């Protein structure tokens, strides 16, 4: 094997560089596949990527030695991410986990609760770490790097053109469900395009100039005109500045500087003259920030200002408030389990336990903390995040220093800046969990690394043992990926998260079959009492049990288990336990006790009343935090509607209305007159506020045609009540 010397850098391409070029091209194809089909079945996508990556590792092991510090940091990240598999007794048992244990839920022997889900997610992290180390062991020269960057920019341009052609008004632009992730790709493609275009102009290659300019302009057009994401504009501005600063403004003279200046003028002109959704959203953001800065906080309300005056979205929902609230709650979550985290892939199941500032009135589910770095801290722990930050910083600094000393600085800095945008955007969003974006960023950084040399001028080759390590790792990875693809082709589910969903889907299907059988039996006038071994509901409960062994923190599975258990007279305790666990897992969601009360209404109305009380307590707490006026009223109205199925529960709902005239009015309108005549005198005696007492009495007097209201007013002259 031959290795080039520094004197041949400008002209020669060695065999090692050609092999590395094949490696980078293959991984670019893998990344583009993941970018083009981000919603492909996870098992199929992982199978394809892992098989391809493994085969490349077997055929083309690294050509350059990887520094020991990079190995140490990469392995440290993987090991620290698995610290939660240590015995749970080594860590502090959180309060919410103790509550689950008290309800009889086995949360497992590890610090992580859902171990199989943690393994699934951790496997993705480990494979990505292996891919990063593998690519960092390959090097290409300036010409090969330019070709690779042109291919990346062209691929991004093709995806952008397809997205524009397929885009329909009202739909999310791009191949990703999240427009911000599309914006990340567009910004990365634009900055990489700047580097490729500058290099093409430098070498005066007309074809490469066109190949770099066209897709770059297409990405820029999509950012300022088609894509609605504000992140795209901000990332482009930051990336452009970083690239110019890292390249050196003096290098932008001549034809390259003129071309980039023309692009900048056209870009700004298009943004200013064309009406686009992203421009409107940026204007709205600036206006809302100004309004929120002038608006008083809840604690600054004057005596004559009510919370209802603050209910407009312009005042109560200033930009970034919800995101900042999620950040605050996530930091609280991290503080409770700083070292181990809650487990890879388990944020959405544990976050409700710490959701205080970000309590949502619409019972929304928070899937992530709006930041990849915070997600990593919360799930993998501070130790793993520290290792990853260290290796990312070291690799970027090393690559930046080598690029700064080279002649193709604009080219290599374009790659590095494009990759850094993913790390930057990951601070305020979650684009890095997209494998296509993550592998693209790794590829851009690795290809930008210039070759390191010994003092004798020879390129540093890897150890012989390292080659066998990579070949062995590649075989294992390829076999695992092939197994995933075979299982996908056969229709079998291998990923634990998908297995749990499959069990729940089968449970719902069995429930539907039971309902159909019941209706058929009723139509034929016969009883429906299947044997236990033939009962679809028994089979459905068994499927739910299998799902809960994988995902014991799934609140929807616990609700489904409780709802189906109510069909059996001997499983009432199971229903109560399942519902209690769901309420622990979702301690703030208002709809949880309402749904459970609805399920209990026929068999045990008293439980329904208790759950309605909890629903009103949750609504009161949520409304006080979000200042979303109307949540309590809507919750009470829902309870009144549900209680119509069991009229005997109506008297118990008046205490839920308290002294709120609006709620009492709704209750009076929903109940018979004789019930309101018998219940309201006791309520009026308990109300201490004279104005509310008079208002409720007026509502009652107008509704009732009996003498009861007048008699009450006569019996209590001290209240100064009058019959309207």
N, C-alpha and C positions, 0 to 999 in steps of 0.2 A: 504494500500500500504506500502510495506517495503522498507527501504533504508539501504544500507550497511554502515558500519563504516570503517575508514581507516584500521583497523586491518584485515579486510577481503578482502582487495584489491587483493591480490595475487591469491586467490583460488576461491572465490565465484562469481557467476554471478547473479545479482538481477533480479527481474521481470522487473524493469525499464530499465536495460541494455538490456534485451532480446527484449523489445519493441523498444528500440532505434536501436537495431541491425536490426530489420525488416524495420524500417524507412530508415536507411542508405542503406540497400540492395535494397529497392524499388527505391530510388533516384539514386543508381548506375546503375540500369537497365534503368532508364530514360536517364541518361547521355550516356550510351552505345548505346542506340537507336539513340540519336541525333548524336553521333559520327559515327555510321555505315551508317546513311542516312542523311548526311548534306544537300543534295540537294532535300530532300522531299519538297513537296509543303508547304510553310510556314504556311498556314492556317491549314493544316492537322497536321503538326508537333506541332504547338502551341496547337491545340486541344487535342492531345494525352498527351502532357506533362502537360498541365494545369489541365486536368481532373484527371490524375494520381496523381499529386501533391495535388490537392484539396481533393481527397479521403483519401490520407495518413494523411493529416492534420486533417480531421474529425475523423479518427479512432485512430490516435496516436498523440495526442497533446504533446508538449514538456514536458520532464521529469525533466528539470533543469531550474532554474530561469535565465533569460537573464538579464544581467546588464542594468540598466537604461541608462547608457552612450551609449551603443550599440543601444538601441532603439532610443535614441535622434539623434544619428548620421545617422542611417539608414533612419529615417523619414525626417531628415534634407536634406539628399541627394535627396529624392523623391520630397520634397517640393521645394527645390532650382532648381531642373530640370524643374519645371513647372512655374518658374518665368516669362517666356516669354508669358504666357497667361494673363499677366496684360495688360492694355490698352497701345497701342503703343505710345500714347502721353506722357507717363511717361518716355519714352526713346528717345534717339537721333535718328532721322530719317536719315538713311544712304543715301548717294548720289545716289547709284544705285536704291534704292527703290523709291526715289523721281522721278527719270527718268521714271521708270515704271508707276508711278502714272500720270505723265505728258502725257504718251501715252494712258491713259484711262484704265489701268489695275488696278483693285481693289485688293490691297494686304492685305485687311482684317483689322480688328480693333485691333489685338493683336501685340505684339512685334514679335511673330512668324508669318511668312507669310502663310505657309501651315499648318494650325492648325490640320487638320485631320491626316496628316502624322506624325506630332509631337506627337499626342495622341497615334497613333499606336506604334511608337517606344518607347515612354515613358511607355506604358503599359508593354512592355517587360522588361524594366529596373525595374519597380515597382515589377513585379512578381518575378524577380530574387532576388531583395532585400528581399522580403517576404520569399522566399525559403531559403536565407542565414540566416535570423534571426530564421526561424523555425529550421533549422538543427543545428544552434548554441545552441539551447535549448535541444539537445539530447546528451547523453554521452554513450560511450561504454568503457568497460575495456580493458586491454591489449590484452587478447585473442580475444575479439570481433574485436578490431581494427586490429589485425594481420590478421584475417580472411577477413575483409573488404579490407585491402590493397592487400592481395593475390588475391582477386576477381578482383580488379581494374587492377592489373598487368596482370593477366590471360586474362581478357577481352581485354586489350590493345594488348597482344601478339596474341590473336586470330584474331583481326582486322589486325595486322601487317602481320600475316601469309596469311590471305586472300588477302591482298593488294599485297604481293609478288607473290602469285599464279596468280593473275589476271593482274599483271603489264605487259605491252607490251612496247618494246623499243620505245622511242619517246613520250610516254604518261607521264602525270604527275603521279608520284607515290603517292599512298594513296587514301583515300576516299574523301579528300578535293580537290577542284579545285586549291587551293594554296598549293604548296609544303612546304612553311614555316609553315603553320598550322599543316600539318602532322608532321613536324619536332618537333613542340612544343609538340604534343602528345607523340611522341617517347621519347623525353627527359624527360617528366613527368613520363612516364612509367618506364624508366630506373632508375631514382632516387628513385621512389617509390619501385622499385624492389630491390635496394640496401638495403633499410630499412627492407623490408620483408625478404630478404635473411639473413641479419645479425641477425634478431630476430629468424628465423628458426634454424640457426646454434647455437644460444645461448641456445635454448630449446632442441636442439638435436632431431629434428623431421625430419626424412629422407624424408617423403612424402612432407612436407612443403618446405624443402630445394629444392627438385626437382620442386615443383610447383612454387617456386619463381625464381629459376635459369633459367629454360627453356625460359619463356617469356621475362625475362630480357635480356638474351643473344640474343634473336631474335630481340628485340628492338635495342640493341647495333649494331647488324649486319646491320640492316636496316639503321641506322644513318650513318655508315662509308662506306657502300658499295652500297646500293640501292638508298636511298633518295639523291637527288641532292642539297638539301638545305644546305647552309653553316651555317645557324642558328642552325641546329641540333647539329653540332659538337661543336659550341661555347657554346650553352646552356648546353650540356652534360659536357663540361669542367668546366664551372662555377658551375653547379649544383653539380658535384662531389666534388669540392673543398668546397663548402658551406656545404654539408652534412658531410664531414669529419671534417671540422672545428666546426660545430655545435654539432656533436656527441662527439667529443673529440678523438684525435688521439690515446690516451692511451687505449681507449676502443676497438681499432682495433687489439689488440694483440690476439693471439690464433688462433683458426680455422677460425673465421670470417675474421681476417686480412689476413690470408693466401689465403682464397678463393677470396677475393676482389683483392689481389695482382695478383693472377693468371688471373683473369678476365681483369685487367688493362693491363697486359703484352700481353695477347691474343688480346685485343682490339687495342693497339698501333701497334702490329706486323701486324695485318690484315690491318690497315689503311696504313702502310708504304709499304707493299708488294703487295697489291691488287690494280690494276688500277681501279679507280672509278671516276665518274663524279664529285662528291663533292670535291675530292682531286684536280682535275684539276681546278675547279672553285676557290678553295682557293689559289692555286698557281697563277692563273691569277689575282686574287684580289691583292695579295702582289706585283706582278709585276706592275700592273697599278698604285698602290699607289706610288711606287717608281718612275715611269715615270712621274706621275702628280706632284710629289714633285720637279722634275728637270725641268719640262716644264715651260716656261715663261707665265705669265698671259697676257691677251689681252692688258693691259696697259703697259706691259714691252716689246712689240714687237719693234724690231729695225726698222730703216727706210727702210731696205731692205727686211723686212719680211712682207708678206701679210697675211690677215686672211685665205686665201685659203691654206697656208702652215700649218695651224693649224686644218685642217678639218678631220684628221684621228681620228677614235674613241678612239685610244689609248691616244691621247692627249686631245681632246675636251670633252671626256666623262669619266673622271676618276671615280673610284668607289665612291659611296655615293654622288656625285655632284648633281644628280637629286633629291635624297632624301633630301639632305640638303637644296636645293632650295625650295622644297615643305615645309619643316619645316619653312623656313624663311617667305614664303608667308602666311602660316597658322598662324604664330605669328602676322603678320600684320592684318589678319582677326580677330583674337582673340582680338587684341587691339581696334578694332572698336566697338565690342559688347562684352565687357569683362564679364558683369554680367549675362545677359540673354542667351548669345550665339545666334546662328542663328536658333536653334530649333533642337530637336532630329531627326536624320534621314535626315537632309537637307544639309549636307556638300557639296555634289557634285553639288547641284544647285546654291549655293552661292559662292563657292570657285573661279569660274572664274572671279568674280569681283575683286579679290585680287591677281590674278595670274600674277606676274611680273617676278620674278627671274626664275620661273619654266615654263615659256612659252615654249610650245612644238611645234616643226615645223611640226609634223605629225598630228596635230589637235586631239591629244589624250585627253581623259576625265579622270580627276583625281577623283576617287570615294572616296578616303579617304586620310588623311595626312600621311600615313605610320606610324602611331602611335595611339594606342587606347587612350592613355592619352591626346594627342593633339586633337584627335577627340572629346573626352569628353569635353575638354576645349572649343573647337570651337562650339559645338552643344549645350551643356547643360550649359555652362558658368563657370566662375571661382569659384563661390560660391558652386555650386553642386560638382565640382571636388574636392574642398577643403574638403567638408564633406566626400566624398568617400575615399579620401586619408587618412583622419583621422581614419575612422572606420577600413580600411584595416590595417593600422599601429598598431592600438590598439589591434585588434584581433590577428595579427601575433605575436606581442610582448607578449601578455598574453599567447597564446598557446606555444610560445617558452620557456617562463619562467617555465611553468608547466612541459613541456617535459624535460627540463634540470634537474629538480629535481627528475624525475621519474627514475625507473630502466630500462624501455624500451626506453631509449633515442634514440637509433639508429632507432628504428621503427617509433617513432613519428616525429623525425626530417626528416626522409625520406618522410613522408606525407607533412610536412610543406615546405620542399625544393622543392618538386615536384610542389606544388601549387604556390610557389613563382616564379617559372620559367615562369608561365603565366604572372604574373605581370611584370616581368623583360622584357620578350619578347614584351609585350604590349607597351614598351617604343619605340621600333624600328619597330614595325609591328602591325597588327590588328588581332591577334588571339582571343582576348577576346570577340569579337562580335559573335563568334561561341558558341551557347548555350551549346553544348556538352562539350566544353573545359571549359567554365565558370562554369557550374554546377559541373564538375569533380573537379575543383580547390576548390570550396566551400565545397564539400563533403570531400575532403582530409583535409582541415583545421579544419572543424567541428569535424571530427572523431578523430583528433589528440589532441583535448582539453581533458585534464584530469579533473575529477570531482572536484568541489570546495566544501569545507565543512564548516560548522559552527564551533564555538569554542567547541560545545558539541560533535563534531564528526559526526553530521548528514549531509547528503547531502541536499543542499538547494532546496526545491521544488518550482515550480512556484505558483503564486497566482491562486486562484480558478477562478477569473475573466479572467485570461490569457488563461485558457483552453477553456472557452466559446468563447473568441475572436478568437482563432485559429480554433475552429470548425466552427464558423460563416464564417470566411475568407475562410476556406476550401470548404464550401458549395457554396459560391459565385464563387470561382475559378473553382470548378468542373462543375458547371452549365454553366459557360462561355465557358470552354473547350468543354463540350458536345455540346453546340450550334454551336461552330466552326466545330466540326466533322460532325454534322448533315448537316450543310450547305455545307460542302465539299462533302459529300456523295451525296447530291442532285444536285451538280454542281453549287451552288450559291457562289458568291464571297462576303466575309464579310470584308476583310482587305482593307482599302482605297487605298493603293498603288496598290493592284491587281485590284481593281475596275477601277482605272484610266487606267491601261494597257488594261483591257478588253474593255473599251470604245474605246480606240485607235485601238485595233484589229478589232472591229466591223466597225469602220470608214474605215479602209483599205479594209476590205472585201466588204463594200458597194461601195467603189471606184472601186474595181475590177469588181463588178457586173455592174456598170455603163459603164465601158470600154467594157465589153462583149456585153452589149446591144447596144452600139454605133456601134460596128463592125457588129453585126447582122443586124442592120438597114441599114448600108451602103451596106452590101452584097445584101440586098433585094431591094435597091434603094429607100428607103423611109426616110423621116425626123425622127429624134429622138428628140422629145420635150415632155418629160413626164410632167404631171401636178405636181405642187409643192408638193402636198401631197403624190405623188408617186415617186418623184425624189430621187434616191439613194444618190445623192450628197447632197441634202438638209438634208437627214437623217444622212449622214456622218458628216456634219457640226454640227448637233445637238449632235451627240455622242462626237465630239471633245469638244464642249462647256461643256458637262457634265464632261469630263476628266479634263478640265482646272479649273472647280470649285473645284476640289480636289487638283490638282497640277498646280497652276497658274505659277509656275517657271519652267515648263517643256518646254525647247526651241524646242524640236522636235514636240511637240503638236502644238506649235504656227506656226512652219513651215508648218506642214500638213494643218492647218487651212488656212494659206495664200495661199498655192498651190491649194487647192480645191476652195477657193473663186475666183480665177482667171478664173474659168470656167463660172462665172456669170458676165455679164456686169454691174450689179448694186452692186457688192460686191468688186469693186476695192479698195475702201477705207479700207475695212476690211483686204484685202490682204496686203496693205501697212502697216497698223497698226500691223498686226501679224508679218510681216517680221521685222519691226522696233523693236518690243519687243524681237524677237529672237536675233537680233544683240546686244541689250543691255544685254541680259542674257549670251551671249557668245561673249564678246567684243574683244577677241584676235584670235579666230579661223578663219583661212584663208578661209576655205571651205564654211563658212556660207554665205558671200556675193556672192561667186561664184555660189552656188546652187540657191540663190535667183535671181541672174541675169539670170540664165538659165530659171527660171520659168517666168520671165518677158519678155523674148526676143521676143516672138511673138506678144504680145499685146502692149508692151511699151518699145522699144529698148533704149530710152533715160534713163529710170530707170536702165536698164542693164549696160549702160556705167557708170553711177554714182556708181553702186555697184562694177564694175570692178576696178574703181579707189580706192574704199575702200579696196578691196581685195589686191591690190598692196601695199597700205599703211600698211596693217596688215602684209603682207609678209616681207616687208622691216624692220618693227619693230621686227618681230620674228627672222629674220635672224641675225640682229645685236645683239640680246640677246643670241641666241643659237650658233652663229658662224657656223651654218649649211649652208655651201655654196651650192647654187643651188636652194634654196627655191623660190627666186624671179624669177629665170628663169623658173622653173617648173610651177609657178603660171601664168606667162605670156603666156607660151605655152598652158596651159589649156584654158586661155581666148581666145587666137587665134583660138583654135579648136572650142570653143563654138560659136565664132562670125561668123564662116563660115555659120551658119544657117541664118544669117542676114548680108549679105555683106555690107549693108549700114553703119554698125558700124565700119568697118575696119579703115577709116580715123581717127576716134576718139581714136584709140588704140596707134597711134604713140606717142602722149604725154606721155602715160604710160611707154613707153620704155625709155624716157628721153635721156640721153647721153650715155647710156650703149650700146657699140657696139654689144655685144652679142644679146641683145634684139632687137636692130634695125635690125640686120641680120635676125632674125626670122620673124620680121614684113615684111621686104622686100621680103623674100621668100614666104610669104603667100598672098601678094597682087598683083594685076596686075601692069605691068610696068608703065603704064601711071599714076597710082595713086602714086607710089613712086616718079616718076619724078615731080609731082606737089607738093608733100608734103615735100620732103626732103630738098629742098633749104631753106625753112623757118626754119627747125630744125637746119641745119648747121649754120645759122646766129645766132641762140640762144646759141650755144655751145661755151664756153669760153676756153675750154682746147684744145690747138692746136693738141695734139697727138690723142685725141678722134675724133676731127673733121676730121683729115686726115684718120684715120682708117675707119670711117663711110663713108667718101667720096669714099674710095677705094672699100668698099663693094658695094656701089651704082653703081660705074662705071663699075665694073665687071658684075653686074646683068643687067644693062640697056644697050640696043643697040641703044638708041636714042642719039642725040647730046646734050641733056639737061645737063648731067654732065660736058661735055667739055665747054659748054657755061657758066655754073656757075663758073667753075674754071677761065675762061678768064675774067669774070665780076668781080672777086674778087681776083686779084693777091696778095693782102696783106695776103691772107690765105696760099699762097705757096702750092697750091694743084696741083697735076699732075695726068693725066689720065694714069693708069697703062697699 
